[in-house]
Amino acid sequence: MRVIFKILAVATIAATMTLGTFVAPAMAEGEKFVFIYHSPDSDSWWNVIKNAIKNAEKDVGVTVDVRNPPTGDLADMARIVEQTVASKPDGMIVTIADFDVLSKPIRSAVGTGIPVITVNSGTHEQSAKLGAMLHIGQPEYDAGLAGGRRAKTDGITNFVCVNHQIQNAPLTERCRGFADGLGVELGKSMIDVGGDPAEVKNRVKAYLRAHKDVQAILCLGPSSADPTIAALDEIGLAGEVYVGTFDMSGAIADGIKSGAVKWAIDQQPYLQGYLPVVLLSAYTRYGVQVPHNVNSGPGFITKDNIEKVAKLAGEYR
């Protein structure tokens, strides 16, 4: 697998050299980049991205310091960005979990001459406003919209969105897109469940007891999906309630196989970890850059392709 991505690294650098203005190559290695993301330490979804970063480090000869707010506090994340700017790395990769909270420190990084690539959370438009080189990620509203349209085709007319990180604006965009795809108002069809798995499970159970007419549940990642799957199993509704989710985990994969989960929307996090490291190295060494954003998703994981994806879950998918 690493051989394949090593080839990809070389091909990506070669491709960027044909798309940008060539500057005499420095041919140096050992650049130091910083990758800053918004989720707490407890969120295992980021393991795929971390694995991708490690492989990219080896493939292009750089060092990447991965940082995040331990509890997921976005004000703490803003401080981490500020500290990173002061340390003057060769490049920075950062998520835009909240544009208002993070715009000032990210603009400061760009203003001091640090090349910045935004990934995962945020939009192409927000990335451009901040002065970043490009954005690599999934258009969240469009991904939710695709999920909603798929559910509508399957006969769904109402839903509840289980939001495990209510302060993360892009997650709300997933819910809003899904509602629009169904052709209904989001309204009160989104519940704040927090990040504690036991609490997520209890709140989902309570909601379903109070809203027995709910046809579908939309989860926004493993942090909400895994406890929701467990809740449905415990109350005997696994396979009875239509469940769609974002991202992948062992529990989600098992749910798709059993029919408890209809589909998962895949944003291909490996690309979000690997590509920015490669592209930053190309920029710092050769002065070239890809002149467009990269949409890493959405794609759908269903019973038709789950066997292949499940084998790579947690490492590459």
C-alpha positions as CSV (number, residue, x, y, z in Angstrom):
1,M,0.0,0.0,0.0
2,R,2.8,2.5,0.8
3,V,4.4,1.8,-2.5
4,I,1.2,2.9,-4.2
5,F,1.0,6.1,-2.3
6,K,4.8,6.8,-2.8
7,I,4.1,6.7,-6.5
8,L,1.1,9.0,-5.9
9,A,3.4,11.4,-4.1
10,V,5.8,11.6,-7.0
11,A,3.0,11.9,-9.5
12,T,1.3,14.6,-7.5
13,I,4.5,16.7,-7.3
14,A,5.2,16.2,-11.0
15,A,1.6,17.2,-11.8
16,T,1.8,20.4,-9.7
17,M,5.0,21.4,-11.6
18,T,3.0,21.5,-14.8
19,L,0.2,23.5,-13.3
20,G,2.1,26.3,-11.5
21,T,5.0,28.7,-12.1
22,F,8.2,26.8,-11.8
23,V,10.8,28.1,-9.4
24,A,14.3,26.6,-9.2
25,P,14.0,23.6,-6.9
26,A,15.6,23.8,-3.5
27,M,15.7,20.0,-3.4
28,A,15.8,20.2,0.4
29,E,14.1,17.7,2.7
30,G,13.2,17.8,6.3
31,E,10.6,20.6,6.3
32,K,8.5,20.9,9.4
33,F,4.8,21.2,9.0
34,V,2.0,21.4,11.6
35,F,-1.4,19.7,11.2
36,I,-4.1,21.2,13.5
37,Y,-7.6,19.6,13.8
38,H,-10.6,20.4,16.0
39,S,-11.8,17.1,17.5
40,P,-11.0,15.9,21.0
41,D,-8.5,13.1,21.8
42,S,-11.4,10.6,22.2
43,D,-12.4,10.9,18.6
44,S,-10.8,7.8,16.9
45,W,-12.0,8.8,13.4
46,W,-8.8,10.8,13.0
47,N,-6.7,7.7,13.2
48,V,-6.9,7.2,9.4
49,I,-5.7,10.8,8.8
50,K,-2.9,10.3,11.3
51,N,-1.9,7.1,9.5
52,A,-1.9,9.0,6.2
53,I,0.3,11.8,7.6
54,K,2.8,9.2,8.9
55,N,3.1,7.6,5.4
56,A,3.4,11.0,3.8
57,E,6.2,12.0,6.2
58,K,8.2,8.9,5.1
59,D,7.4,9.3,1.4
60,V,8.4,12.9,1.0
61,G,10.9,13.3,3.9
62,V,9.2,15.8,6.1
63,T,8.1,16.1,9.8
64,V,4.5,16.8,10.7
65,D,3.5,17.8,14.2
66,V,-0.2,16.9,14.8
67,R,-2.0,19.0,17.3
68,N,-5.6,19.3,18.5
69,P,-7.5,20.7,21.5
70,P,-7.8,17.7,23.9
71,T,-11.4,18.3,24.8
72,G,-12.5,19.7,21.4
73,D,-12.7,23.3,22.7
74,L,-12.5,25.5,19.6
75,A,-11.2,28.5,21.6
76,D,-8.3,26.2,22.6
77,M,-7.8,25.3,19.0
78,A,-7.5,29.0,18.1
79,R,-4.8,29.3,20.7
80,I,-3.0,26.3,19.2
81,V,-3.0,28.0,15.8
82,E,-1.7,31.2,17.3
83,Q,1.1,29.3,19.1
84,T,1.9,27.5,15.8
85,V,2.2,30.8,13.9
86,A,4.7,32.0,16.6
87,S,6.8,28.9,16.1
88,K,7.2,29.6,12.3
89,P,6.8,26.2,10.7
90,D,7.5,25.6,7.0
91,G,3.8,25.0,6.4
92,M,0.5,24.6,8.2
93,I,-2.6,22.3,7.6
94,V,-5.7,23.3,9.5
95,T,-9.4,22.5,9.7
96,I,-12.0,25.3,9.7
97,A,-14.4,23.9,12.3
98,D,-15.7,27.4,13.0
99,F,-14.9,30.2,10.6
100,D,-15.5,33.0,13.1
101,V,-13.4,31.5,15.9
102,L,-10.5,30.5,13.7
103,S,-10.4,33.1,10.9
104,K,-8.1,35.6,12.8
105,P,-5.3,33.2,13.8
106,I,-5.4,31.5,10.3
107,R,-5.2,34.8,8.6
108,S,-2.3,35.7,10.9
109,A,-0.5,32.5,9.7
110,V,-1.0,33.5,6.0
111,G,0.0,37.1,6.8
112,T,3.3,36.0,8.2
113,G,4.1,34.0,5.1
114,I,3.3,30.5,6.3
115,P,1.8,28.5,3.5
116,V,-1.6,27.1,4.6
117,I,-3.8,24.4,3.3
118,T,-7.2,23.9,4.9
119,V,-8.7,20.4,5.1
120,N,-11.8,18.5,6.3
121,S,-14.1,21.1,7.9
122,G,-14.9,24.3,6.1
123,T,-15.8,25.3,2.6
124,H,-13.8,26.2,-0.5
125,E,-15.1,29.8,-0.2
126,Q,-14.1,30.1,3.5
127,S,-10.6,28.7,2.6
128,A,-10.2,31.3,-0.1
129,K,-11.3,34.1,2.2
130,L,-8.6,33.1,4.7
131,G,-5.9,33.2,2.0
132,A,-5.2,29.5,2.1
133,M,-3.6,27.8,-0.9
134,L,-6.5,25.4,-1.4
135,H,-9.0,23.3,0.5
136,I,-9.1,19.5,0.6
137,G,-12.3,17.9,1.9
138,Q,-15.9,17.1,1.3
139,P,-18.5,19.7,0.5
140,E,-20.6,19.0,3.6
141,Y,-23.9,20.5,2.5
142,D,-23.7,18.7,-0.9
143,A,-22.9,15.4,0.9
144,G,-25.9,15.8,3.2
145,L,-28.0,16.7,0.2
146,A,-27.0,13.5,-1.6
147,G,-27.8,11.5,1.4
148,G,-31.2,13.1,1.8
149,R,-32.1,12.5,-1.9
150,R,-31.1,8.9,-1.5
151,A,-33.3,8.5,1.6
152,K,-36.2,10.2,-0.2
153,T,-35.9,7.7,-3.1
154,D,-36.1,5.0,-0.4
155,G,-39.4,6.5,0.8
156,I,-38.3,8.5,3.9
157,T,-40.2,11.6,4.7
158,N,-38.9,12.6,8.2
159,F,-35.8,12.1,10.2
160,V,-33.7,13.2,13.2
161,C,-30.1,14.3,12.9
162,V,-27.8,13.1,15.8
163,N,-25.2,15.8,16.2
164,H,-22.3,14.9,18.5
165,Q,-20.4,18.2,18.1
166,I,-23.1,21.0,17.9
167,Q,-20.5,23.8,17.8
168,N,-18.9,22.4,14.6
169,A,-20.8,24.4,11.9
170,P,-19.9,21.9,9.0
171,L,-21.7,19.1,10.9
172,T,-24.9,21.2,10.9
173,E,-24.4,21.7,7.2
174,R,-24.7,17.9,6.8
175,C,-28.0,18.0,8.6
176,R,-29.3,20.9,6.6
177,G,-28.3,19.3,3.3
178,F,-30.0,16.1,4.3
179,A,-33.2,18.0,5.2
180,D,-33.2,19.8,1.8
181,G,-32.6,16.5,0.0
182,L,-35.7,15.1,1.7
183,G,-37.6,18.3,0.9
184,V,-38.4,19.1,4.6
185,E,-37.5,21.8,7.1
186,L,-34.6,21.0,9.4
187,G,-36.5,22.7,12.3
188,K,-36.2,20.7,15.5
189,S,-35.0,17.6,13.7
190,M,-31.5,17.9,15.1
191,I,-30.5,16.9,18.6
192,D,-27.4,17.8,20.6
193,V,-26.1,14.6,22.1
194,G,-22.5,15.6,23.1
195,G,-19.5,13.4,22.7
196,D,-19.9,10.9,25.6
197,P,-20.9,7.5,24.1
198,A,-23.2,6.6,27.0
199,E,-24.9,10.0,26.9
200,V,-25.4,9.7,23.1
201,K,-27.0,6.4,23.5
202,N,-29.3,7.6,26.3
203,R,-30.4,10.7,24.4
204,V,-31.2,8.7,21.2
205,K,-33.3,6.3,23.2
206,A,-35.1,9.1,24.9
207,Y,-35.8,10.9,21.6
208,L,-37.2,7.7,20.0
209,R,-39.5,7.0,23.0
210,A,-40.9,10.6,22.6
211,H,-41.0,10.5,18.8
212,K,-42.3,7.1,17.8
213,D,-43.1,8.3,14.2
214,V,-39.4,8.9,13.3
215,Q,-38.6,7.0,10.1
216,A,-34.9,7.8,9.8
217,I,-31.8,8.7,11.8
218,L,-28.8,10.6,10.3
219,C,-25.6,10.3,12.2
220,L,-22.7,12.6,11.5
221,G,-19.8,10.2,12.2
222,P,-18.7,7.3,14.4
223,S,-19.0,9.4,17.6
224,S,-22.8,9.5,17.1
225,A,-23.3,6.5,14.9
226,D,-21.6,3.8,17.1
227,P,-23.8,4.6,20.2
228,T,-26.9,5.0,18.1
229,I,-26.4,1.6,16.5
230,A,-26.0,0.2,20.1
231,A,-29.2,2.0,21.2
232,L,-31.3,0.7,18.4
233,D,-30.0,-2.8,19.1
234,E,-30.9,-2.6,22.8
235,I,-34.4,-1.4,22.2
236,G,-35.1,-3.8,19.4
237,L,-35.3,-1.3,16.5
238,A,-32.1,-2.3,14.7
239,G,-33.0,-2.7,11.0
240,E,-36.5,-1.2,11.7
241,V,-35.4,2.5,11.7
242,Y,-33.6,3.8,8.5
243,V,-30.1,4.7,9.5
244,G,-27.6,6.7,7.4
245,T,-24.3,8.0,8.6
246,F,-21.1,9.8,7.7
247,D,-17.7,8.1,7.8
248,M,-16.6,4.6,8.8
249,S,-15.9,2.5,11.9
250,G,-16.1,-1.1,12.8
251,A,-19.6,-0.8,14.2
252,I,-20.8,1.1,11.1
253,A,-19.3,-1.6,8.9
254,D,-21.0,-4.3,10.9
255,G,-24.2,-2.4,10.7
256,I,-24.1,-2.1,7.0
257,K,-23.4,-5.8,6.7
258,S,-26.4,-6.7,9.0
259,G,-28.8,-4.2,7.4
260,A,-29.0,-2.0,10.6
261,V,-27.3,0.8,8.6
262,K,-28.4,1.5,5.1
263,W,-25.3,3.5,4.0
264,A,-22.3,5.5,5.1
265,I,-21.1,8.6,3.3
266,D,-17.3,8.4,2.8
267,Q,-15.2,11.5,2.6
268,Q,-12.0,9.5,2.2
269,P,-10.0,10.9,5.1
270,Y,-6.8,9.3,4.0
271,L,-6.6,11.8,1.2
272,Q,-7.2,14.6,3.7
273,G,-4.1,13.6,5.6
274,Y,-1.8,12.5,2.8
275,L,-2.4,15.1,0.0
276,P,-1.8,18.3,2.0
277,V,1.6,17.1,3.2
278,V,2.7,16.2,-0.3
279,L,1.4,19.4,-1.8
280,L,3.0,21.5,0.9
281,S,6.4,19.8,0.3
282,A,6.0,20.5,-3.5
283,Y,5.3,24.2,-2.7
284,T,8.1,24.7,-0.3
285,R,10.6,23.0,-2.5
286,Y,9.6,24.0,-6.0
287,G,7.3,27.0,-5.5
288,V,4.4,25.4,-7.3
289,Q,0.8,24.6,-6.2
290,V,-2.3,23.0,-7.4
291,P,-4.6,25.9,-8.6
292,H,-7.8,24.3,-7.5
293,N,-9.5,22.7,-4.5
294,V,-9.8,18.9,-4.0
295,N,-13.1,17.3,-3.2
296,S,-12.3,14.1,-1.4
297,G,-15.9,13.0,-1.2
298,P,-18.8,12.2,-1.0
299,G,-19.0,8.6,-1.9
300,F,-21.5,6.0,-0.6
301,I,-20.5,2.8,1.2
302,T,-23.3,0.1,1.0
303,K,-23.7,-3.6,1.1
304,D,-22.3,-3.7,-2.4
305,N,-18.8,-2.5,-1.5
306,I,-18.6,-2.9,2.3
307,E,-16.4,-6.0,2.2
308,K,-13.5,-4.3,0.5
309,V,-13.9,-1.1,2.6
310,A,-14.2,-3.0,5.9
311,K,-10.8,-4.6,5.4
312,L,-9.2,-1.2,5.3
313,A,-11.3,0.6,7.9
314,G,-9.4,2.4,10.6
315,E,-6.2,2.5,8.5
316,Y,-6.9,3.7,5.0
317,R,-10.7,4.1,4.9
